[in-house]
Amino acid sequence: MYGSVKTGMAVVGAVLLLAGCSSGDGDGKGGSGKPVVSQQPKDTDPFWVNPDGNAAKQVASYLDDGDDKNAELIRKIAEQPVGEWIGPDNPEGDAKGFTDAAVKADRDALLVLYNIPHRDCGQFSKGGAADGNAYRAWIDSVAKGIGDRAATVILEPDAILHLADGCTPGEFHEERYDLLKGAVEKLKTLPKTQVYLDAGNAGWQSPDALFEPLKRAGIDRADGFAVNVSNFQTTQASTDFGKKLSAKVGNKPFVIDTSRNGNGPYTGGDPKENWCNPPGRALGETPTTKTGDPLVKAYLWVKRPGESDGDCKGGPKAGDWWPQYALDLARNTK
């Protein structure tokens, strides 16, 4: 489906987040044993950079191999904060691990929750909680893991979009709205958690198709919405799309995923699969809360650059690290 979000979960365990591993074994540290990346300036980019993320580990591996050129290319990704996708198996532990690590670095965690039942309409990123009760229990566990630590949460990429476009069967619609609304309400009981409901992208349809679904999903209680998650629409197009949608939902602010939109969307292939590992793309604006626009709360890297959209165009399964694609994104970045 053109423009839909295709993202697998890539979760680093809390033990790895806090461990001080030795050098030379792909642990995100170079030959000195020190992390190869550091935090960004807090005043412009308050989000946590994971020193043990896939990109950091790749930088360390290239450095150990003496490949300084490719190490510096991947560093463009490794030195920026990216979304940490919470998985189904250990939600409380993962949420606690990420937020704990962020607090220790005096930063905020950026979390992505992606476990809605009937996720992705059975496509590349299919899966999700077994049923509504399992999802509610999962959200409760995530909330317990976050606790009173600071977190910005992107809630359920594609969940609303797939209601609006009919991809999710009609018999699941009412439950999904109830689950999303309940998730917003639960997360907003936490003192330092901001919640942004995913709201598709500018390459899909008119914002008019999304404002009623957003309202039914609890946008009034959320801090705002997110656009362009895992997609490639330009920042300007995303801003225009977001502002039109904001006007329909009480002028709520929004965040834009700029992780891979540096060259805009791909138009050279089958439109139905232009979202999936398109060639020639580039990194977009680096994450920041200084966007110059009061409605645009932040540019974020929600999708983790270098991780596959799915097993298309020679890529591995959704969410797996793909070094060659990461290198291409970095090379193509102006």
N, C-alpha and C positions, 0 to 999 in steps of 0.2 A: 504494500500500500504506500503510495507516494507520500513522503514527508513524515511517516510515522517514526516513532522513537524506537531504536533497536539497541538495547544496552544489556549486556550481561552483568552479573554481579561479580565483583572482584574484591574480596575481603581479606585484609591482612589481620591476622589474629592479634589479640591484645598482647600476648607474650612477645611476639616479634616487634610490636611497636615500641616496647620498653626495654628490649634486650640490648645489651652492649656486646654484640657478637664480634669475633675476631675478623681480620681482614682476609680478602682473597677468596671468599666463598659465595659471592653473589648476595651479600647481606646488606647492600646499600652503603658500604664503606670501602674506601680505596685502600691502597697498600699501607697507609699510615694508621689504619684502624679507625679513622675519624669519619663521620658522615660526610658525604660528598655534596650535600646541600645544606642550606641554612634557611632561617625564616626571612620572609619579606618584611619591609618596614611596616610596623603596625598601624601607623596613621593612614596609610593608603590601602593596605591589604591586611586586614586583621585575621585572616583565615590561616589555619595551621598547614604547614608543609610537612608531609609525612617523610621522614628521612629513610624509611624502609619501604617506600613505594616501588612499584615495578620499574618506573623510569630511573629512580635513584640506584636501584640494583643494577640496571643496565649500564648506567654511567660507570659504576664501580667495576663492572666486568670489563668494559672497554678499557678503562685505565689499567687494570691488571694485565690486559693483553697488549698494552702499549699503543692502543688505538686512540690517541688523543683527539683526532679529528672527529670521529664519530661520538666520542664521549662528550665533546663540547656541543655537538648538535643535540644529543638527547638531554643535555643539561638544560636546554631551553624549556623542556617539559618538566624535568625533575625539580627545578627550583621554584615551580609555581604550585600553589595549593590546588588540589583537585578533590572532587567529591569522593567520600568514602561510602560505598554501597553496602548497606546492612543486609546480611544474608539470612536465610530461614533457620539455620541450625543453632546459632548462639547469639540471638539478638541482644540480650541483656549484656553479655560479656563483651561483644563487639562494640556496642554503643558506649559502654563504660570505658573500654580500652581506648577508643578514639578520643572521647572527650577528656579523659584523664591526661592523655598525652598532650592534647591541645592546651589544657590548663597549665601543665608543667612548662610549656613553651610560651606561656602568656598570650595565647591565641584562642580563637574560636574554632570549633569543629564545623565542617561542612559535611552533612550527612544526606544520603539519598535513600529513601525507603521505597522498595520495589518488590512487593510480595503480595499484591492484590490477587484474590482468586481469579482464575481464568485469564491470567496475565498474557498479554501480547497475542490474544486470539489463536493460540496454538502455533505461533510462528517461531522465528529464530530464538526468541527469548521467552518461550513458553514456560509455564510453571506457576509459581505462586502458592499461597496458602491453600490447604485442602478445602476449606469452607469458611463461612463467615465467622464462626466461633473461633476457629484456629487463627484467623487474621486478627480478631480482637485481642486474643491472648498474646499474639506476637507484638502488637502495638503496645500493649501493657508492659511487655518485657523491654521493648525499646525505651519506653518512657522511664522505666525504673533504672535502666542503664545510664540514661542521660542525667537524670536527677536534677541537681541544682547547678550543673555546669552549663556554660554557654554553648549553644548549638544553633546553626541555621539548617533547617530541614527542607529538602525538596521532596514533596510528597507524591509518590506514584506516577512517574513518567508514563504517559499514554493512557492512563486509566480513564480520564474524562474524554480525551480525544476519541477513544475507541467506543465510547457511548454515543458520541455525537455523530460519528461516521457509520455506525451500524455494524462495525466489525465484531463487537461483543454482542452475543445473542440477547434478544430482548428480555428473556426470562431472568437474566442476571442484573438488569439495570437497577431495579429498586434496591436490591441488596447492596450493589456497589455504591450508590449514592449514600446509603445509610452507613456503610463502612468508612467511606471517605470523610463524611461529616463527623462520625464518631472519632476518627483518628485525629482530625483537627482539634476537636474539643479536648481529647485526652492530652495531646501534646501541648496545648495552650494552658493546661494547668501547671506546666513547669515554669519556673520563674525566669529562666534565661533562654528560652527556646523560641525561635522565630520559625514560622511555618509558611511555605510557599507552595500552593497547589499547582501542579503542572497544567499548562494551558496550550499545548500544541506549538505550532510554529507558523511563520508567515507564508510558508509555501503550501499550506494546506487549503483552508477555506476562509471565508469571511469571519471576522471575529463575532459576527452576529450569530453564528452557529454554536458559539461556546458560552455566551454569557449566562444563559439560563441553566445549562449544566453546571457551571461554576457556582451559581447561587445555590443549587440543590445540593452541591457537594460541600457547602459550608464556607464559601469565600468570605462571608461576613465576619466570621470568627478568625480567619487566617490573617497573617500579616500582609499577604499579597499573593501573586502568582508568578510562575516561571515560564519563560518562552524559549524556544529553540533548543530544548534539551536534546542532546545527541544529534542535532541537525546542523545544517550548513548555511542557513539564511544569513544574510549580512546583518551587521549590527544596526544599520540604519533601517532596513526593512523590519527587523525585529522590534525596534523602537516604535516605528509607526504602527505596527500591528498591536503591540502592547498598549499603546496610548488609546487606540480605538476601543480595545477591549476594556481597558481601565475605566473609560467613560461610561461603560455599561454596568460596571460593578462597583459603583460608589467611589470612583477615582482611587481604587486601590493601587499601590505601587507594585513594581514587578522587578524581577531579575532576569538577566539574559545570559544564556550559555554561549560564550564566545570561544569555546575550546578549539573548534576546528573550522571556524567560519571566515578565515582570513582571505580566502579566494572565492567566497560565496558558494552557492549550490552548484552541483555538477549537472550539466545539461547534455552530456554526450552519449548517454545510454538509454536503456529502457526506463521511462519515468517511474515505473512501479518499483524499481530497485535502485534509483539514484541516491537513496539514503544509505545504501549498504556498501561500506568500504570504497567510496568513490575515489578514483585516482586524481592526482593533481591538487589536492586540498592543502590548506595551510593553517597553522595556528592563528587564532584571532587575538583580540586585545587581551592583555594579561589581566588576571583578576584584580579588581579594585572596587572600593566603595566610592571612589571619587569619579563619578561619571559625568558630572556637570549638568545633570538633569534630575530634579527632585523626584520625579516619578520612577526613574530607573535607579533602584537602590544599589545595584551592584552588577558588574560583569563578573561572571563566575565560570570556572571550568568544571561543569557538572559531569559531563562525559569525560572519561579519563583518556586523554590523547594517547594513541598508540595501542589501545585495546580494541579488539575487533568488534564490528557490528554484527557479525555472523559468518557462517561458512559460505561466503559468496566471494567472487573475484579472487579466489585463491587464499582467502583468509581462514584462520582457525575459528572455532566456535565462539559465539558471542561472549564478550568479556575477557577472552584470553589475550595476553600480551603478544603483540606482533611487532618485533623490532624493525622490520623493513618499512612497515607503514609509519611507524613513529619517526624513523629517519626521513622519510619523504615529507611528512608534515613539517618537520623542522627545516629541511632544506628549502622548502617552498615558502617559508615565512619571510616576509620582507623585513 
